[in-house]
Amino acid sequence: MRVSGLRILALIFAMVTMWIFIRSFGSFNMKTVRLPRWLGSVTKQTPVVKNKCGLSKPCPGNFFAFKICSGAANVVGPSMCFENHMIMSPVKNNVGRGLNIALVNGSTGMVHRQSSFDMYSGDTKFLVRFLREIPDGTLVLVASYDDPGTKMNAEIRTLLSNLGSSYAKQVGFRDSWVFLGARDLKSKSPFEQYLKNNPDTNKYEGWPELLELEGCVPRRAF
Ligand SMILES: *[C@@H]1O[C@H](CO)[C@@H](O)[C@H](O)[C@H]1NC(C)=O
């Protein structure tokens, strides 16, 4: 009891002192006085500078920041962030099982088109047309969800390989796959991750772990 009484006295003393201090420095801005700080109960907070798309490091000037996450099993949908703009996500309610693909103008960074394609029971001719119509200078972001492979035919695999994918040839039933390529890419894209559906190594019962791909892609062609 005595100790807490002393504490209250000390607190009142501190408050009175502070009040006198504020009064005697009329220009002192009340807003800058934070109660917890002079009570010593909260450590000083440094402002958090968040990079675009939550990247651990900022991208250089002439680069776009991106982060692509595949879906988790058949439960949580994939997401795609580009220059701090969430293009596709479960919250935006514009993702679907199969392949989720977004087209971004490689010089402006503006979203051109986005769509999801059911690769389990869907009609592949929509995806073939979508991939054939990608204009030059377009960045292509791809994220798998649940099953990206069952309906993937040879033509789709070739079209995706031509965008710089190394794994499009082997993507199969319930594999995890994330990829960023471009229409006029002459070599293989460095931005790709792939995990095969394998009962021995799967993180979830029928699916491998979800994949996260983030980085900085140069403006225009790379
Ligand atoms: C990208 O944007 C630029 C500037 O608006 C435009 O000239 C170009 O045609 C666009 N490219 C594509 C592939 O849409």
The ligand as an SDF file (V2000), in Angstrom:
LIG
                    3D

 14 14  0  0  0  0  0  0  0  0999 V2000
    2.1700    0.5100  -72.6710 C   0  0  0  0  0  0  0  0  0  0  0  0
    1.9070    1.8440  -72.3770 O   0  0  0  0  0  0  0  0  0  0  0  0
    2.4470    2.7400  -73.3490 C   0  0  0  0  0  0  0  0  0  0  0  0
    2.2260    4.1530  -72.8380 C   0  0  0  0  0  0  0  0  0  0  0  0
    0.8670    4.3570  -72.5440 O   0  0  0  0  0  0  0  0  0  0  0  0
    1.8020    2.4800  -74.7000 C   0  0  0  0  0  0  0  0  0  0  0  0
    2.3520    3.3370  -75.6670 O   0  0  0  0  0  0  0  0  0  0  0  0
    2.0390    1.0200  -75.0770 C   0  0  0  0  0  0  0  0  0  0  0  0
    1.3480    0.7270  -76.2690 O   0  0  0  0  0  0  0  0  0  0  0  0
    1.5720    0.0920  -73.9860 C   0  0  0  0  0  0  0  0  0  0  0  0
    1.9530   -1.2660  -74.3280 N   0  0  0  0  0  0  0  0  0  0  0  0
    1.1100   -2.2680  -74.2920 C   0  0  0  0  0  0  0  0  0  0  0  0
    1.6750   -3.5740  -74.6540 C   0  0  0  0  0  0  0  0  0  0  0  0
   -0.0600   -2.1240  -74.0140 O   0  0  0  0  0  0  0  0  0  0  0  0
  1  2  1  0
  1 10  1  0
  2  3  1  0
  3  4  1  0
  3  6  1  0
  4  5  1  0
  6  7  1  0
  6  8  1  0
  8  9  1  0
  8 10  1  0
 10 11  1  0
 11 12  1  0
 12 13  1  0
 12 14  2  0
M  END
$$$$
